Amino acid sequence: MLLNTDEGALLAAMTAAPTDDAPRLVYADWLQERGEETKAEYLRTVVRLIHPPEEAADVARCVALAADLDRGWRHRVGGRFEVMLEGSAPMMVLAHLIRVVLNIAQNKAAEMWRAGEPVRLQTGLTREDADEMIRSFGTDKFYKSTAEEPPLKFSVRPMTEESGPTLFAPRD
């Protein structure tokens, strides 16, 4: 797909500053001026989701808007989120050990996990892909808790410039 120079410059600005809201908001205005209301609303929703606390209505709207948009475009312009796993110490240790083995298999350095910290499952996701991952790995499918061990909790948070190792390969 050939982009005009204005759109190409806006996309380049987002790539150069992935955690900066301004390029996404300028691009949203540019799209709206050209009648691309769904894309503009998607970008504005993503910007709201990048700034916690996120609203469930914004997540639902982001997922609904994403269904009608090209996947490649969404991955190029969407914010970057990471899925985290928190829960009982035994399960967190198991998740960390799996992450270490995967990192060693990929010749990557293994970061030491510290008790009480969540384990990064995957980074580089759009918000709607993070939501899909959580639905796919729902805690009831992944681990049944007992009264003695609290259930695992999945959470999504915006990525920062420095994101540590993950259990699954980043989508970037």
Wavefront OBJ file of the C-alpha trace (Angstrom):
o trace
v 0.000 0.000 0.000
v 1.454 3.325 -1.077
v 0.965 6.118 1.450
v 0.876 9.795 0.629
v 3.693 11.833 2.147
v 1.555 13.355 4.911
v 0.383 9.972 6.151
v 3.867 8.499 5.795
v 5.305 11.324 7.897
v 2.661 10.806 10.594
v 3.346 7.066 10.702
v 7.095 7.722 10.881
v 6.526 10.112 13.806
v 4.610 7.397 15.699
v 7.352 4.862 15.022
v 10.036 7.303 16.197
v 8.191 8.072 19.461
v 6.012 5.027 20.283
v 5.120 6.220 23.798
v 4.275 9.800 22.756
v 0.566 10.629 22.432
v 1.004 13.628 20.114
v 1.740 11.757 16.851
v -1.279 9.470 17.375
v -3.581 12.382 18.142
v -2.351 14.429 15.171
v -2.815 11.372 12.945
v -6.332 10.881 14.369
v -7.214 14.480 13.461
v -5.716 13.975 9.986
v -7.786 10.803 9.483
v -10.974 12.451 10.714
v -10.487 15.337 8.254
v -10.440 12.701 5.511
v -13.606 10.929 6.668
v -11.834 8.003 8.381
v -13.930 8.253 11.557
v -13.408 4.663 12.734
v -9.620 4.868 12.469
v -9.589 8.264 14.191
v -11.751 6.979 17.061
v -9.574 3.872 17.392
v -6.429 6.009 17.788
v -8.062 8.303 20.349
v -9.301 5.281 22.302
v -5.807 3.765 22.286
v -4.385 7.031 23.659
v -6.906 6.951 26.526
v -5.968 3.329 27.275
v -2.269 4.170 27.427
v -2.959 6.327 30.498
v -4.116 4.263 33.488
v -6.495 3.669 35.012
v -8.176 2.225 31.965
v -11.922 2.151 31.682
v -13.652 -1.118 30.773
v -15.827 0.803 28.298
v -12.699 2.032 26.479
v -11.321 -1.509 26.256
v -14.630 -2.775 24.872
v -14.766 0.091 22.383
v -11.170 -0.519 21.269
v -11.910 -4.208 20.671
v -15.112 -3.370 18.757
v -13.402 -0.755 16.570
v -10.471 -3.086 15.875
v -12.782 -5.706 14.390
v -13.480 -3.419 11.409
v -9.892 -2.282 10.831
v -7.001 -3.829 8.957
v -4.815 -5.868 11.313
v -1.558 -4.625 9.763
v -2.626 -0.995 10.154
v -3.659 -1.554 13.789
v -0.318 -3.143 14.612
v 1.490 -0.256 13.007
v -0.392 2.515 14.827
v -1.790 0.922 17.987
v -0.264 1.502 21.367
v 2.008 -1.130 22.802
v 0.814 -3.071 25.810
v 2.116 -5.961 27.856
v 0.230 -8.776 29.565
v 1.318 -9.491 33.123
v 0.683 -12.474 35.383
v 0.362 -12.217 39.147
v -0.611 -14.813 41.708
v 0.611 -17.425 44.117
v 4.353 -17.820 44.598
v 4.519 -21.448 43.334
v 2.803 -20.573 40.058
v 4.893 -17.435 39.632
v 8.087 -19.446 40.143
v 6.888 -21.967 37.548
v 6.112 -19.168 35.063
v 9.541 -17.648 35.678
v 11.304 -20.997 35.177
v 9.511 -21.475 31.866
v 10.593 -17.967 30.861
v 14.232 -18.715 31.787
v 14.229 -21.933 29.735
v 12.725 -20.139 26.728
v 15.253 -17.313 27.010
v 18.148 -19.777 27.203
v 16.786 -21.640 24.160
v 16.753 -18.320 22.256
v 20.249 -17.348 23.483
v 18.851 -14.439 25.483
v 19.851 -13.323 28.958
v 17.521 -14.532 31.681
v 16.360 -11.885 34.134
v 15.911 -13.043 37.704
v 12.377 -12.895 39.016
v 11.802 -11.445 42.454
v 8.964 -12.623 44.684
v 6.019 -10.280 44.645
v 6.700 -9.036 41.109
v 4.448 -9.978 38.221
v 5.815 -12.045 35.339
v 5.663 -10.443 31.899
v 3.921 -12.878 29.595
v 4.123 -10.917 26.356
v 4.923 -7.395 25.206
v 4.378 -5.452 22.011
v 0.654 -6.169 21.796
v -2.113 -3.865 20.688
v -4.725 -3.475 23.428
v -7.232 -5.646 21.578
v -4.615 -8.397 21.100
v -3.798 -8.241 24.818
v -7.499 -8.669 25.542
v -7.625 -11.676 23.198
v -4.589 -13.232 24.891
v -6.226 -12.950 28.306
v -9.435 -14.517 26.973
v -7.397 -17.347 25.391
v -5.397 -18.014 28.555
v -8.244 -17.411 30.987
v -7.276 -18.405 34.509
v -9.849 -21.173 34.562
v -8.025 -22.812 31.628
v -4.539 -22.129 32.954
v -4.735 -22.844 36.653
v -7.449 -23.837 39.122
v -6.923 -22.170 42.462
v -7.644 -23.581 45.885
v -8.609 -21.808 49.068
v -4.954 -21.908 50.158
v -3.594 -20.462 46.917
v -5.145 -17.370 45.392
v -5.945 -17.510 41.679
v -3.658 -16.130 39.036
v -4.525 -12.681 37.816
v -3.832 -11.410 34.334
v -3.439 -7.696 33.804
v -2.609 -5.413 30.919
v -0.511 -2.310 31.171
v 1.023 0.117 28.706
v 4.617 -0.663 27.837
v 7.368 1.678 28.830
v 10.553 2.366 26.900
v 12.301 -0.295 28.979
v 10.480 -3.578 28.950
v 12.046 -6.655 30.480
v 12.068 -10.277 29.284
v 8.778 -12.045 28.662
v 7.516 -15.587 28.842
v 6.361 -15.487 25.207
v 8.199 -13.689 22.416
v 7.192 -10.047 21.907
v 4.968 -9.329 18.920
v 7.114 -6.427 17.707
l 1 2 3 4 5 6 7 8 9 10 11 12 13 14 15 16 17 18 19 20 21 22 23 24 25 26 27 28 29 30 31 32 33 34 35 36 37 38 39 40 41 42 43 44 45 46 47 48 49 50 51 52 53 54 55 56 57 58 59 60 61 62 63 64 65 66 67 68 69 70 71 72 73 74 75 76 77 78 79 80 81 82 83 84 85 86 87 88 89 90 91 92 93 94 95 96 97 98 99 100 101 102 103 104 105 106 107 108 109 110 111 112 113 114 115 116 117 118 119 120 121 122 123 124 125 126 127 128 129 130 131 132 133 134 135 136 137 138 139 140 141 142 143 144 145 146 147 148 149 150 151 152 153 154 155 156 157 158 159 160 161 162 163 164 165 166 167 168 169 170 171 172
